[in-house]
Amino acid sequence: MNDHFTITINDDNGVKQYNLHHIVKKAILYAVSFLGFIGLIAVGTILYLNYSVDEIEIKRQNTQNAYDRLKIKNDKLDKSIKDTQLALIAKKRELSAVSDSLSEIEILIGLSPVADMSLQQRVNLTKVNSQQMATLMQFIPSGSPINYRGVTSKFGYRTHPTLNRKEFHRGLDMRAKMNTPVYATADGIVEWAGTHKRSGFGKLVILQHNYGFRAYFGHLNKIVIKSGKFVKKGDLIAYTGNSGMSSGPHLHYELRFIQRAVNPFYFVKWNVKNYKEIFEKEKKIPWQSLITATAHIKVPNPTQTLPLSQLALQLKGR
């Protein structure tokens, strides 16, 4: 049995032969096999590591994208919170201003709010009371029928300017130029619209209002409404003149309650600012009964009364 093998190498210098033992041959084969195995493991490891790195990179990129999206949402949320805070501050200022204005309106209409009453409750209560005020002033004559420029003859006893005798003057002679517009001072029905010779008022308009009130507009030049028609507070009804027993252009304005003459001056000056004064100055009218009678009535579009928002602005501008 031959335990050797020969390795022959040919080169430029000739042929060389080397005799090697079989054990060396096996050692070389094992070494080559081991190196090959190590190489395969190394290649496999490198491939696995490359795959793992790619997976990690994908996860890192996904995480980064999620972070970026979360950051954008967080920035938007921060902005929204800041905007909300600013809006809340603005609303708080507005509510404070509304509360101040509401306090003035409450004083104006005679309310005394309870200390622990909420703003909404105060607003609701004020609406009810202001609605009652609006209703009363819509149905009962209030305000001036013309652009107010003063009075030439007051309510009460006087010497008649044309008859030259002392008699009771049932109305106001209001200063006005010729053809000054005359407006209804409350809702009502036109009872008379034309010349009224017996009274001496010349061209006369009589408006019949609710709850026993009548308004007389005398010495007119032109009448623009007809008997039987319904008029709203603030509607144009005539133009001032000098007709009848008159010494010059003016408006005779007269108010009666159940045929009794009342001083029109208190009603001409009656508005939301001095709402309660007339109750003390004009004693001939059962005000409490009228207020009770109108408490359930709501005026959908009051003509000459102010809504709360405008009233608040008016009060703050005083």
C-alpha positions as CSV (number, residue, x, y, z in Angstrom):
1,M,0.0,0.0,0.0
2,N,1.4,3.3,-1.0
3,D,0.9,6.0,1.7
4,H,2.3,8.7,-0.5
5,F,1.1,10.7,-3.5
6,T,3.1,12.8,-6.0
7,I,2.3,16.4,-7.0
8,T,3.9,17.4,-10.3
9,I,4.4,21.1,-11.1
10,N,5.5,22.2,-14.6
11,D,7.0,25.7,-15.0
12,D,9.6,27.4,-17.1
13,N,12.4,25.8,-15.2
14,G,11.2,22.4,-15.9
15,V,9.2,19.7,-14.1
16,K,9.2,19.4,-10.4
17,Q,7.6,16.6,-8.4
18,Y,6.7,16.5,-4.7
19,N,5.8,13.4,-2.8
20,L,3.3,14.1,-0.1
21,H,1.9,11.8,2.5
22,H,-1.9,11.0,2.4
23,I,-2.3,12.5,5.8
24,V,-1.1,15.8,4.5
25,K,-3.5,15.4,1.6
26,K,-6.4,14.9,3.9
27,A,-5.3,17.9,6.0
28,I,-5.3,20.0,3.0
29,L,-8.7,18.8,1.9
30,Y,-10.1,19.4,5.3
31,A,-8.6,22.8,5.4
32,V,-10.0,23.7,2.0
33,S,-13.4,22.3,3.1
34,F,-13.3,24.2,6.3
35,L,-12.4,27.4,4.5
36,G,-15.2,26.8,2.0
37,F,-17.6,26.3,4.9
38,I,-16.4,29.4,6.7
39,G,-16.8,31.3,3.4
40,L,-20.4,30.1,3.0
41,I,-21.2,31.1,6.5
42,A,-19.6,34.5,6.0
43,V,-21.5,35.0,2.7
44,G,-24.8,33.9,4.4
45,T,-24.1,36.1,7.4
46,I,-23.3,39.1,5.2
47,L,-26.5,38.5,3.2
48,Y,-28.6,38.2,6.4
49,L,-27.0,41.3,7.9
50,N,-27.7,43.2,4.7
51,Y,-31.3,42.1,4.8
52,S,-31.6,43.0,8.5
53,V,-30.1,46.4,7.8
54,D,-32.6,47.0,5.0
55,E,-35.4,45.9,7.3
56,I,-34.1,48.2,10.1
57,E,-33.8,51.1,7.6
58,I,-37.4,50.5,6.4
59,K,-38.6,50.5,10.0
60,R,-36.6,53.6,10.8
61,Q,-38.0,55.4,7.8
62,N,-41.6,54.4,8.8
63,T,-40.9,55.5,12.3
64,Q,-39.5,58.8,11.0
65,N,-42.5,59.3,8.8
66,A,-44.9,58.6,11.7
67,Y,-42.9,61.0,13.8
68,D,-43.1,63.7,11.1
69,R,-46.9,63.2,10.8
70,L,-47.3,63.3,14.5
71,K,-45.2,66.4,14.7
72,I,-47.4,68.1,12.1
73,K,-50.6,67.1,14.0
74,N,-49.0,68.3,17.2
75,D,-48.1,71.7,15.6
76,K,-51.7,72.0,14.3
77,L,-53.0,71.0,17.7
78,D,-50.8,73.6,19.4
79,K,-52.0,76.3,16.9
80,S,-55.6,75.2,17.5
81,I,-55.1,75.4,21.3
82,K,-53.6,78.9,21.0
83,D,-56.4,80.1,18.6
84,T,-58.9,78.6,21.0
85,Q,-57.3,80.4,24.0
86,L,-57.3,83.7,22.1
87,A,-60.9,83.1,21.1
88,L,-61.8,82.3,24.7
89,I,-60.1,85.5,25.9
90,A,-62.0,87.5,23.3
91,K,-65.3,85.8,24.2
92,K,-64.6,86.5,27.9
93,R,-64.1,90.2,27.1
94,E,-67.3,90.2,25.0
95,L,-69.2,88.5,27.8
96,S,-67.8,91.0,30.3
97,A,-68.9,93.9,28.0
98,V,-72.3,92.2,27.5
99,S,-72.7,91.8,31.3
100,D,-71.8,95.5,31.8
101,S,-74.3,96.6,29.2
102,L,-76.9,94.2,30.6
103,S,-76.4,95.7,34.0
104,E,-77.2,99.1,32.6
105,I,-80.3,97.7,30.8
106,E,-81.4,96.0,34.0
107,I,-81.1,99.3,35.8
108,L,-83.0,101.1,33.0
109,I,-85.9,98.7,33.1
110,G,-85.9,98.4,36.9
111,L,-84.5,94.9,37.4
112,S,-82.4,93.8,40.4
113,P,-80.6,90.6,39.4
114,V,-79.9,87.9,42.0
115,A,-76.2,87.6,42.8
116,D,-76.0,83.9,41.7
117,M,-78.1,84.3,38.6
118,S,-76.4,83.2,35.4
119,L,-75.9,85.5,32.5
120,Q,-78.3,83.5,30.4
121,Q,-81.0,83.8,33.1
122,R,-80.4,87.5,33.3
123,V,-80.7,87.8,29.5
124,N,-83.9,85.9,29.5
125,L,-85.4,87.9,32.3
126,T,-84.3,91.2,30.6
127,K,-85.8,90.0,27.3
128,V,-89.2,89.5,29.0
129,N,-89.2,92.9,30.7
130,S,-87.9,94.7,27.6
131,Q,-90.6,93.0,25.5
132,Q,-93.2,94.3,27.9
133,M,-91.7,97.7,27.6
134,A,-91.7,97.4,23.8
135,T,-95.3,96.2,23.7
136,L,-96.6,99.0,25.9
137,M,-94.8,101.7,23.9
138,Q,-96.0,100.2,20.6
139,F,-99.7,100.3,21.5
140,I,-99.7,103.5,23.7
141,P,-98.6,106.8,22.1
142,S,-95.0,107.6,22.9
143,G,-92.4,109.9,21.4
144,S,-92.8,113.0,19.3
145,P,-95.1,113.0,16.2
146,I,-92.8,115.4,14.4
147,N,-89.2,116.4,14.6
148,Y,-89.2,118.0,18.0
149,R,-88.3,121.7,18.0
150,G,-90.1,122.8,21.1
151,V,-93.6,123.8,22.2
152,T,-95.4,127.2,21.6
153,S,-98.4,126.5,23.8
154,K,-98.5,124.0,26.7
155,F,-101.3,121.8,28.0
156,G,-103.6,123.7,30.4
157,Y,-105.3,127.0,30.7
158,R,-104.2,129.8,28.4
159,T,-105.5,132.7,26.4
160,H,-106.7,131.5,23.0
161,P,-104.5,133.1,20.3
162,T,-107.4,133.9,17.9
163,L,-110.5,134.0,20.2
164,N,-108.6,136.1,22.8
165,R,-110.2,134.4,25.7
166,K,-109.0,132.2,28.5
167,E,-109.8,128.6,28.0
168,F,-108.4,125.1,28.7
169,H,-105.9,124.0,26.1
170,R,-106.3,120.2,25.8
171,G,-103.1,119.6,23.8
172,L,-99.7,120.9,22.8
173,D,-99.0,123.3,20.1
174,M,-95.7,122.0,18.7
175,R,-93.4,124.3,16.8
176,A,-93.1,123.2,13.1
177,K,-92.6,124.7,9.7
178,M,-95.1,124.3,7.0
179,N,-95.3,120.7,5.6
180,T,-93.3,119.1,8.3
181,P,-93.9,115.3,8.2
182,V,-96.3,114.0,11.0
183,Y,-96.0,110.4,12.1
184,A,-98.2,108.0,14.1
185,T,-97.0,107.7,17.7
186,A,-98.6,104.3,18.2
187,D,-100.4,101.5,16.3
188,G,-104.0,102.4,15.7
189,I,-107.0,102.8,13.4
190,V,-107.7,106.1,11.6
191,E,-111.0,107.3,13.1
192,W,-111.0,110.6,11.2
193,A,-109.0,112.0,8.4
194,G,-110.3,115.3,6.9
195,T,-111.5,118.8,7.6
196,H,-113.2,119.2,11.0
197,K,-114.9,122.6,11.0
198,R,-116.7,122.3,14.4
199,S,-113.5,121.9,16.4
200,G,-111.6,124.7,14.7
201,F,-108.7,122.2,14.0
202,G,-109.1,122.5,10.3
203,K,-107.6,119.5,8.6
204,L,-107.6,116.9,11.4
205,V,-106.5,113.3,11.9
206,I,-107.8,111.3,14.8
207,L,-106.1,107.9,15.6
208,Q,-107.9,105.4,17.8
209,H,-105.3,103.4,19.8
210,N,-105.6,100.4,22.0
211,Y,-106.7,100.5,25.7
212,G,-108.9,103.7,25.4
213,F,-106.3,106.1,23.9
214,R,-106.9,108.6,21.1
215,A,-104.5,111.0,19.4
216,Y,-105.5,114.2,17.6
217,F,-103.3,115.9,15.0
218,G,-104.7,119.3,14.1
219,H,-104.1,122.3,11.8
220,L,-102.7,120.1,9.1
221,N,-101.9,121.1,5.5
222,K,-102.1,117.7,3.8
223,I,-103.4,114.3,5.0
224,V,-101.9,111.1,3.4
225,I,-104.1,108.4,5.1
226,K,-107.8,107.6,5.0
227,S,-110.4,106.9,7.6
228,G,-110.7,103.2,8.6
229,K,-107.1,102.4,7.7
230,F,-104.7,100.7,10.1
231,V,-101.4,102.5,10.8
232,K,-98.3,101.4,12.6
233,K,-96.2,103.4,15.0
234,G,-93.9,105.6,12.9
235,D,-96.1,105.6,9.7
236,L,-96.4,108.9,7.9
237,I,-100.0,110.3,8.3
238,A,-99.9,114.0,7.3
239,Y,-97.9,117.2,6.9
240,T,-98.2,120.2,9.3
241,G,-100.0,123.4,8.2
242,N,-102.0,126.4,9.3
243,S,-105.6,125.2,8.6
244,G,-108.6,126.0,10.9
245,M,-108.4,128.5,13.8
246,S,-104.6,128.9,13.7
247,S,-102.3,131.9,14.0
248,G,-99.4,130.3,12.2
249,P,-98.0,126.9,11.1
250,H,-97.7,124.4,13.9
251,L,-99.0,121.0,15.0
252,H,-101.8,120.7,17.6
253,Y,-101.1,117.4,19.3
254,E,-103.7,116.1,21.7
255,L,-104.1,112.8,23.6
256,R,-107.1,111.5,25.4
257,F,-107.7,108.5,27.6
258,I,-111.3,107.4,27.7
259,Q,-112.3,110.9,26.4
260,R,-110.3,112.6,29.2
261,A,-107.5,114.9,28.0
262,V,-104.0,114.0,29.3
263,N,-100.9,116.0,29.1
264,P,-99.2,115.0,25.8
265,F,-95.9,116.4,26.9
266,Y,-95.2,113.5,29.2
267,F,-95.9,111.1,26.2
268,V,-93.8,113.1,23.8
269,K,-90.8,112.8,26.1
270,W,-91.6,109.1,27.0
271,N,-88.8,106.7,25.8
272,V,-86.9,103.7,27.1
273,K,-84.5,105.9,29.1
274,N,-87.2,107.5,31.2
275,Y,-89.7,104.6,30.9
276,K,-91.0,104.8,34.5
277,E,-91.3,108.5,34.9
278,I,-94.6,108.7,33.1
279,F,-96.2,106.4,35.6
280,E,-95.5,108.9,38.4
281,K,-96.3,112.1,36.3
282,E,-99.5,111.0,34.7
283,K,-101.8,109.9,37.5
284,K,-105.1,109.7,35.5
285,I,-104.2,106.4,33.8
286,P,-104.3,103.0,35.6
287,W,-100.9,102.0,34.5
288,Q,-100.7,98.8,36.5
289,S,-103.8,97.5,34.8
290,L,-102.4,98.4,31.4
291,I,-99.1,96.7,32.2
292,T,-100.9,93.6,33.4
293,A,-103.1,93.6,30.3
294,T,-100.2,93.8,27.9
295,A,-97.9,91.4,29.8
296,H,-98.8,88.4,27.6
297,I,-98.6,90.2,24.3
298,K,-95.5,90.1,22.1
299,V,-94.7,92.6,19.4
300,P,-92.9,90.8,16.6
301,N,-91.3,93.9,15.0
302,P,-91.6,97.0,17.3
303,T,-91.2,100.1,15.2
304,Q,-89.8,102.7,17.5
305,T,-88.4,100.6,20.4
306,L,-84.9,99.4,20.5
307,P,-83.7,95.8,20.6
308,L,-81.4,95.0,23.5
309,S,-78.2,95.1,21.4
310,Q,-78.9,98.6,20.1
311,L,-80.1,99.7,23.5
312,A,-76.8,98.5,25.0
313,L,-74.8,100.4,22.4
314,Q,-76.9,103.5,23.0
315,L,-76.4,103.3,26.8
316,K,-72.6,102.8,26.4
317,G,-72.5,105.9,24.2
318,R,-74.2,108.1,26.7
